[in-house]
Amino acid sequence: MNMNSFGERKKKILQVVIRHYVRTARPAASEMIVRDYDFPFSSATIRNVLAELEEEGYLTHPYTSAGRIPTDKGYRFYVDCLMEGQKLTQEEEKRIEKEYRAKKRELEEVMRQTSKMLSLISHHAGFILSPTLDRSFVKHIELVPLGGKKILAVLVTRAGLIRHKTIQVSYDLKRTQLYRISKLLNEKLSGLSLSQMKEEMNRIIEQESDKYLNLLQAAKGLIGQAFTSEESEIYLEGSANILTSVKEDLYDYAGLGSIFRAIEEKRIILDIVRRLVKSEGVKVLIGRENLYPELRDFSLVSSTYKSGNKVVGALGIIGPKRMEYPKMVALVDFVAKVVNNVLNPEGG
Protein backbone atom coordinates (compact mmCIF):
# COMPACT_ATOMS: atom_id res chain seq x y z
CA MET A 1 0.00 0.00 0.00
CA ASN A 2 1.49 3.30 -1.07
CA MET A 3 1.76 5.87 1.70
CA ASN A 4 3.33 8.49 -0.54
CA SER A 5 -0.10 9.52 -1.80
CA PHE A 6 -1.12 10.21 1.77
CA GLY A 7 -0.11 13.53 3.27
CA GLU A 8 0.33 13.70 7.04
CA ARG A 9 -2.89 15.64 7.43
CA LYS A 10 -4.91 13.02 5.57
CA LYS A 11 -3.31 10.18 7.56
CA LYS A 12 -4.04 11.85 10.88
CA ILE A 13 -7.66 12.53 9.99
CA LEU A 14 -8.21 8.94 8.80
CA GLN A 15 -6.60 7.66 12.00
CA VAL A 16 -8.88 9.84 14.13
CA VAL A 17 -12.01 8.71 12.27
CA ILE A 18 -11.12 5.05 12.78
CA ARG A 19 -10.16 5.42 16.43
CA HIS A 20 -13.31 7.42 17.13
CA TYR A 21 -15.52 4.85 15.43
CA VAL A 22 -13.82 1.92 17.20
CA ARG A 23 -14.28 3.65 20.57
CA THR A 24 -17.81 5.03 20.16
CA ALA A 25 -19.48 3.18 17.25
CA ARG A 26 -20.49 6.62 15.94
CA PRO A 27 -19.58 8.33 12.66
CA ALA A 28 -17.04 11.14 12.81
CA ALA A 29 -18.05 14.56 11.49
CA SER A 30 -15.75 17.50 10.80
CA GLU A 31 -17.14 19.62 13.63
CA MET A 32 -16.58 16.81 16.14
CA ILE A 33 -12.98 16.29 14.97
CA VAL A 34 -12.19 19.98 15.46
CA ARG A 35 -13.93 20.09 18.84
CA ASP A 36 -12.76 16.82 20.42
CA TYR A 37 -9.36 16.18 18.85
CA ASP A 38 -7.82 19.64 18.86
CA PHE A 39 -6.91 19.68 15.17
CA PRO A 40 -5.20 22.86 13.93
CA PHE A 41 -7.42 22.88 10.83
CA SER A 42 -10.74 24.49 10.11
CA SER A 43 -13.92 22.49 9.95
CA ALA A 44 -14.12 23.24 6.23
CA THR A 45 -10.61 21.88 5.62
CA ILE A 46 -11.38 18.68 7.51
CA ARG A 47 -14.67 18.33 5.65
CA ASN A 48 -12.77 18.49 2.35
CA VAL A 49 -10.28 15.84 3.49
CA LEU A 50 -13.13 13.58 4.63
CA ALA A 51 -14.71 13.97 1.20
CA GLU A 52 -11.39 13.03 -0.46
CA LEU A 53 -11.03 9.95 1.74
CA GLU A 54 -14.57 8.91 0.89
CA GLU A 55 -14.02 9.45 -2.82
CA GLU A 56 -10.86 7.29 -2.62
CA GLY A 57 -12.75 4.49 -0.86
CA TYR A 58 -11.28 4.74 2.65
CA LEU A 59 -14.43 6.13 4.27
CA THR A 60 -18.15 5.97 3.71
CA HIS A 61 -21.14 7.52 5.42
CA PRO A 62 -24.37 6.03 6.74
CA TYR A 63 -27.21 7.42 4.72
CA THR A 64 -28.77 9.08 7.80
CA SER A 65 -25.59 10.82 8.93
CA ALA A 66 -23.20 13.48 7.73
CA GLY A 67 -20.35 11.77 9.56
CA ARG A 68 -17.99 9.16 8.12
CA ILE A 69 -17.12 5.60 9.10
CA PRO A 70 -14.25 3.42 7.82
CA THR A 71 -14.56 1.02 4.91
CA ASP A 72 -12.68 -2.28 4.62
CA LYS A 73 -10.07 -0.39 2.61
CA GLY A 74 -9.76 2.20 5.37
CA TYR A 75 -9.30 -0.45 8.05
CA ARG A 76 -6.71 -2.21 5.90
CA PHE A 77 -4.70 0.97 5.46
CA TYR A 78 -4.91 1.59 9.19
CA VAL A 79 -3.70 -1.94 10.07
CA ASP A 80 -0.88 -1.90 7.51
CA CYS A 81 0.33 1.69 7.76
CA LEU A 82 -1.11 3.64 10.70
CA MET A 83 -1.54 1.19 13.56
CA GLU A 84 0.90 1.62 16.42
CA GLY A 85 2.32 -1.46 18.12
CA GLN A 86 0.86 -2.38 21.48
CA LYS A 87 1.66 -4.86 24.24
CA LEU A 88 -0.60 -6.58 26.71
CA THR A 89 -0.45 -5.40 30.29
CA GLN A 90 1.69 -7.43 32.71
CA GLU A 91 -1.49 -8.47 34.48
CA GLU A 92 -2.95 -9.83 31.24
CA GLU A 93 0.26 -11.68 30.37
CA LYS A 94 0.45 -13.26 33.83
CA ARG A 95 -3.22 -14.24 33.64
CA ILE A 96 -2.62 -16.03 30.35
CA GLU A 97 0.57 -17.79 31.46
CA LYS A 98 -1.11 -18.98 34.66
CA GLU A 99 -3.60 -21.01 32.63
CA TYR A 100 -0.82 -23.24 31.25
CA ARG A 101 1.16 -24.07 34.36
CA ALA A 102 -0.24 -27.58 34.92
CA LYS A 103 2.42 -30.22 34.16
CA LYS A 104 0.07 -32.65 32.43
CA ARG A 105 -3.24 -31.73 30.88
CA GLU A 106 -5.67 -33.10 28.39
CA LEU A 107 -4.99 -31.66 24.94
CA GLU A 108 -8.72 -31.00 24.56
CA GLU A 109 -8.68 -29.02 27.80
CA VAL A 110 -5.79 -26.88 26.52
CA MET A 111 -7.71 -26.20 23.32
CA ARG A 112 -10.93 -25.30 25.15
CA GLN A 113 -9.12 -23.10 27.66
CA THR A 114 -7.25 -21.26 24.91
CA SER A 115 -10.39 -20.40 22.96
CA LYS A 116 -12.15 -19.38 26.19
CA MET A 117 -9.28 -17.15 27.30
CA LEU A 118 -9.00 -15.44 23.91
CA SER A 119 -12.71 -14.71 24.14
CA LEU A 120 -12.61 -13.41 27.72
CA ILE A 121 -9.72 -11.02 27.14
CA SER A 122 -10.74 -9.81 23.67
CA HIS A 123 -14.51 -9.65 24.39
CA HIS A 124 -14.96 -11.24 20.96
CA ALA A 125 -15.19 -14.87 19.84
CA GLY A 126 -12.01 -16.87 20.43
CA PHE A 127 -10.98 -19.92 18.42
CA ILE A 128 -8.18 -22.45 18.09
CA LEU A 129 -7.61 -25.17 15.51
CA SER A 130 -6.25 -28.30 17.20
CA PRO A 131 -3.24 -30.17 15.79
CA THR A 132 -3.88 -33.51 14.16
CA LEU A 133 -2.65 -36.43 16.22
CA ASP A 134 -0.40 -37.69 13.43
CA ARG A 135 1.87 -34.69 14.05
CA SER A 136 2.14 -35.30 17.80
CA PHE A 137 5.41 -36.72 19.14
CA VAL A 138 4.68 -39.68 21.38
CA LYS A 139 6.26 -40.00 24.80
CA HIS A 140 4.18 -42.86 26.17
CA ILE A 141 1.25 -45.09 25.19
CA GLU A 142 -0.81 -47.17 27.60
CA LEU A 143 -3.49 -49.73 26.72
CA VAL A 144 -5.83 -50.65 29.58
CA PRO A 145 -8.62 -53.28 29.50
CA LEU A 146 -12.02 -51.99 30.59
CA GLY A 147 -13.95 -55.25 30.23
CA GLY A 148 -16.55 -56.21 27.67
CA LYS A 149 -13.96 -56.09 24.87
CA LYS A 150 -13.40 -52.39 25.54
CA ILE A 151 -9.91 -50.88 25.78
CA LEU A 152 -8.80 -47.47 27.01
CA ALA A 153 -5.95 -46.14 24.86
CA VAL A 154 -3.97 -43.30 26.46
CA LEU A 155 -1.40 -41.28 24.53
CA VAL A 156 0.97 -38.85 26.26
CA THR A 157 2.77 -36.44 23.95
CA ARG A 158 6.31 -35.22 24.43
CA ALA A 159 4.84 -31.94 25.66
CA GLY A 160 3.04 -33.83 28.44
CA LEU A 161 -0.40 -33.42 26.89
CA ILE A 162 -2.79 -36.35 27.09
CA ARG A 163 -5.24 -37.83 24.60
CA HIS A 164 -7.38 -40.83 25.42
CA LYS A 165 -10.02 -42.85 23.63
CA THR A 166 -12.12 -45.88 24.46
CA ILE A 167 -12.26 -48.42 21.64
CA GLN A 168 -14.32 -51.56 21.11
CA VAL A 169 -12.51 -54.63 19.76
CA SER A 170 -13.97 -57.82 18.32
CA TYR A 171 -11.69 -60.18 20.23
CA ASP A 172 -10.58 -60.69 23.81
CA LEU A 173 -7.22 -59.29 24.90
CA LYS A 174 -5.91 -60.08 28.35
CA ARG A 175 -4.30 -57.50 30.58
CA THR A 176 -0.92 -59.23 30.17
CA GLN A 177 -1.19 -59.04 26.39
CA LEU A 178 -2.05 -55.34 26.47
CA TYR A 179 0.83 -54.74 28.87
CA ARG A 180 3.25 -56.44 26.46
CA ILE A 181 1.91 -54.43 23.51
CA SER A 182 2.22 -51.16 25.48
CA LYS A 183 5.73 -52.07 26.61
CA LEU A 184 6.76 -52.91 23.05
CA LEU A 185 5.42 -49.63 21.67
CA ASN A 186 7.17 -47.58 24.34
CA GLU A 187 10.50 -49.41 24.01
CA LYS A 188 10.75 -49.55 20.22
CA LEU A 189 8.79 -46.55 19.00
CA SER A 190 8.69 -43.87 21.73
CA GLY A 191 9.90 -40.45 20.60
CA LEU A 192 8.47 -40.72 17.11
CA SER A 193 5.48 -38.82 15.87
CA LEU A 194 2.31 -40.87 15.65
CA SER A 195 2.56 -40.99 11.85
CA GLN A 196 6.23 -42.06 12.06
CA MET A 197 5.27 -44.72 14.60
CA LYS A 198 2.71 -46.17 12.21
CA GLU A 199 5.22 -46.15 9.35
CA GLU A 200 7.82 -47.92 11.48
CA MET A 201 5.32 -50.59 12.51
CA ASN A 202 4.49 -51.17 8.85
CA ARG A 203 8.19 -51.43 7.98
CA ILE A 204 8.89 -54.00 10.68
CA ILE A 205 5.78 -56.03 9.85
CA GLU A 206 6.72 -56.11 6.14
CA GLN A 207 10.14 -57.57 7.03
CA GLU A 208 8.33 -60.56 8.62
CA SER A 209 11.37 -61.50 10.70
CA ASP A 210 10.89 -59.63 13.95
CA LYS A 211 10.12 -61.79 16.97
CA TYR A 212 7.52 -59.25 18.03
CA LEU A 213 5.65 -59.53 14.74
CA ASN A 214 2.36 -60.74 16.23
CA LEU A 215 2.44 -58.09 18.92
CA LEU A 216 3.19 -55.37 16.37
CA GLN A 217 0.32 -56.50 14.18
CA ALA A 218 -2.02 -56.28 17.17
CA ALA A 219 -0.52 -52.91 18.14
CA LYS A 220 -1.00 -51.54 14.63
CA GLY A 221 -4.68 -52.44 14.71
CA LEU A 222 -5.26 -50.97 18.17
CA ILE A 223 -3.36 -47.71 17.54
CA GLY A 224 -5.00 -47.31 14.14
CA GLN A 225 -8.41 -47.73 15.72
CA ALA A 226 -7.73 -45.46 18.70
CA PHE A 227 -5.67 -42.67 17.14
CA THR A 228 -6.51 -42.15 13.51
CA SER A 229 -5.18 -39.32 11.36
CA GLU A 230 -8.32 -37.45 12.29
CA GLU A 231 -9.20 -34.03 10.99
CA SER A 232 -8.29 -31.02 13.07
CA GLU A 233 -11.06 -29.74 15.30
CA ILE A 234 -12.07 -26.13 15.78
CA TYR A 235 -12.72 -24.96 19.34
CA LEU A 236 -14.73 -21.74 19.50
CA GLU A 237 -15.89 -19.77 22.55
CA GLY A 238 -17.69 -16.48 23.08
CA SER A 239 -20.03 -16.29 20.11
CA ALA A 240 -22.43 -14.34 22.35
CA ASN A 241 -19.80 -11.57 22.47
CA ILE A 242 -20.43 -10.94 18.79
CA LEU A 243 -24.07 -10.12 19.52
CA THR A 244 -23.02 -7.72 22.29
CA SER A 245 -20.52 -5.91 20.08
CA VAL A 246 -22.93 -5.62 17.15
CA LYS A 247 -25.62 -4.18 19.42
CA GLU A 248 -23.28 -1.25 20.01
CA ASP A 249 -22.87 -0.73 16.28
CA LEU A 250 -25.84 0.80 14.49
CA TYR A 251 -24.79 -0.28 11.01
CA ASP A 252 -23.75 -3.95 11.08
CA TYR A 253 -26.99 -5.77 11.87
CA ALA A 254 -27.31 -7.15 8.35
CA GLY A 255 -24.55 -9.73 8.80
CA LEU A 256 -25.57 -10.93 12.24
CA GLY A 257 -27.66 -13.90 11.12
CA SER A 258 -24.96 -15.03 8.69
CA ILE A 259 -22.15 -15.01 11.25
CA PHE A 260 -24.19 -17.00 13.75
CA ARG A 261 -25.01 -19.59 11.09
CA ALA A 262 -21.30 -19.80 10.24
CA ILE A 263 -20.37 -20.24 13.90
CA GLU A 264 -23.07 -22.82 14.51
CA GLU A 265 -21.97 -24.92 11.54
CA LYS A 266 -18.25 -24.37 12.23
CA ARG A 267 -17.57 -25.63 8.70
CA ILE A 268 -16.88 -22.16 7.33
CA ILE A 269 -14.70 -21.13 10.27
CA LEU A 270 -12.82 -24.43 10.03
CA ASP A 271 -12.13 -23.93 6.32
CA ILE A 272 -10.87 -20.38 6.81
CA VAL A 273 -8.58 -21.33 9.69
CA ARG A 274 -7.15 -24.31 7.80
CA ARG A 275 -6.08 -21.90 5.07
CA LEU A 276 -4.38 -19.70 7.67
CA VAL A 277 -2.22 -22.62 8.85
CA LYS A 278 -0.43 -22.59 5.50
CA SER A 279 1.56 -19.47 6.41
CA GLU A 280 3.17 -18.35 9.66
CA GLY A 281 2.70 -15.22 11.73
CA VAL A 282 -0.16 -12.91 12.67
CA LYS A 283 -2.75 -12.35 9.98
CA VAL A 284 -5.64 -9.84 9.88
CA LEU A 285 -8.55 -10.49 7.53
CA ILE A 286 -10.96 -7.58 7.28
CA GLY A 287 -14.53 -7.80 6.04
CA ARG A 288 -14.67 -8.80 2.39
CA GLU A 289 -11.10 -10.09 2.51
CA ASN A 290 -12.69 -13.18 4.04
CA LEU A 291 -13.66 -15.62 1.29
CA TYR A 292 -17.09 -16.32 2.72
CA PRO A 293 -19.89 -13.71 2.57
CA GLU A 294 -21.02 -14.79 6.05
CA LEU A 295 -17.96 -12.98 7.44
CA ARG A 296 -18.05 -9.85 5.30
CA ASP A 297 -19.11 -7.66 8.23
CA PHE A 298 -16.45 -9.07 10.58
CA SER A 299 -12.70 -9.27 11.01
CA LEU A 300 -10.49 -12.19 11.96
CA VAL A 301 -7.10 -11.85 13.70
CA SER A 302 -5.08 -15.06 13.82
CA SER A 303 -1.64 -16.55 14.34
CA THR A 304 -0.15 -20.01 13.90
CA TYR A 305 1.55 -22.23 16.47
CA LYS A 306 4.06 -25.05 16.10
CA SER A 307 5.01 -28.47 17.34
CA GLY A 308 8.75 -28.82 16.78
CA ASN A 309 9.46 -26.82 13.64
CA LYS A 310 6.13 -27.56 11.99
CA VAL A 311 3.05 -25.33 12.00
CA VAL A 312 0.29 -27.56 13.40
CA GLY A 313 -2.56 -25.18 14.19
CA ALA A 314 -3.91 -21.64 14.34
CA LEU A 315 -5.71 -19.53 16.91
CA GLY A 316 -7.28 -16.11 17.07
CA ILE A 317 -10.38 -14.01 17.47
CA ILE A 318 -13.42 -13.12 15.36
CA GLY A 319 -15.17 -9.82 15.96
CA PRO A 320 -16.66 -6.77 14.30
CA LYS A 321 -14.53 -4.75 11.91
CA ARG A 322 -14.80 -2.04 14.53
CA MET A 323 -12.29 -3.68 16.88
CA GLU A 324 -9.16 -2.52 18.68
CA TYR A 325 -6.71 -3.96 16.18
CA PRO A 326 -3.48 -3.12 18.08
CA LYS A 327 -4.76 -4.86 21.22
CA MET A 328 -6.14 -7.85 19.31
CA VAL A 329 -2.89 -8.36 17.37
CA ALA A 330 -0.89 -8.20 20.61
CA LEU A 331 -3.23 -10.67 22.34
CA VAL A 332 -3.22 -13.24 19.53
CA ASP A 333 0.54 -12.99 19.07
CA PHE A 334 1.23 -13.51 22.79
CA VAL A 335 -1.16 -16.45 23.18
CA ALA A 336 0.36 -18.14 20.12
CA LYS A 337 3.82 -17.86 21.70
CA VAL A 338 2.55 -19.33 24.97
CA VAL A 339 0.88 -22.24 23.16
CA ASN A 340 4.18 -22.81 21.29
CA ASN A 341 5.91 -23.10 24.67
CA VAL A 342 3.27 -25.54 25.94
CA LEU A 343 3.71 -27.80 22.91
CA ASN A 344 7.48 -27.47 22.87
CA PRO A 345 8.72 -27.52 26.48
CA GLU A 346 12.46 -27.21 27.02
CA GLY A 347 14.03 -30.61 26.99
CA GLY A 348 10.66 -32.15 25.95
Beta strands, then each sheet from edge to edge (+ up, - down):
strand 1: 59-60
strand 2: 69-70
strand 3: 105-106
strand 4: 125-129
strand 5: 138-147
strand 6: 150-157
strand 7: 161-168
strand 8: 234-237
strand 9: 283-286
strand 10: 298-307
strand 11: 310-320
sheet 1: 1+ 2-
sheet 2: 3+ 7+ 6- 5+
sheet 3: 8+ 4- 11+ 10- 9+
end
